[in-house]
């Protein structure tokens, strides 16, 4: 039986390359000529998935997990 890998909820439509698409989108918003013309049609209609804050020019970093405090010396 062939198994299809599960898609993680943290994986977007572009997988590990999501950061690259988001970076190109930000550059395109600031200066369309800074991105290859072949991307213009796509980026003009692109909406980042987790963009709840339209004024933000950078995607919010994922929250870091808090490290457990070191045990107190005895």
N, C-alpha and C positions, 0 to 999 in steps of 0.2 A: 504494500500500500504506500502510495506517495503522499508525503505530508507537505503541506504548504506552510511556510514559516508565518507565524503570527505577526501581525503588524502592531508595533508598540504605539500606544497613544501619544508618545512623545515624538514619534516619527511622522513627519509631515509628508505632503505629496511629493516632495523632492528628496526625501530621505536625508542622508548625511550631507547632501549638497544644499540644503535649505539655506544655510548661512550665506552661501555664494549668491543665490538668487536674491535674498534679502539685501545683501550688500550692493548688488547691481541695481536693485530697485531704488535704494537710497541715493546712489550716484545719479541715476536717471532723473529722480525728482529734483535734485539740485542742479544738474546740468546734463540734459539729454545727449549732448554731443560727446560726453565722456564715456558713453556706452556704445558698443558696436551697433550700427543701424539695424542689423538683423534682429535685434532684441526689442526695438522700439514698439512694434505693434503689440507684442506680448506684455511688456512692462506698462504700457499705457492703460491696459485693462487689468493689470495684476493688483490684487489686494492681499497683503500679508495675512495669514491665518489668525494670528494672535494679536492683531493690531486693534486693541480697544481704545487706544490713545492716538488719535490722528495727528496730534501736534508733536509727537515724539519722533525724532529723527533716527534714533537707535532702538533696536529691539531690547526689551528689558532682559537682563540676564536671568537665568534660572536661579531660584533661591538655593543657596548652599546649605547643605545639611549641617546642623550644629554639631560640633564635636563634643563628646562627653567630657565633662571636667575631669582633670587628673585627680586621682585620689590624694587626700591630704596625707602628708608624711606622719607616721605614727611614732 
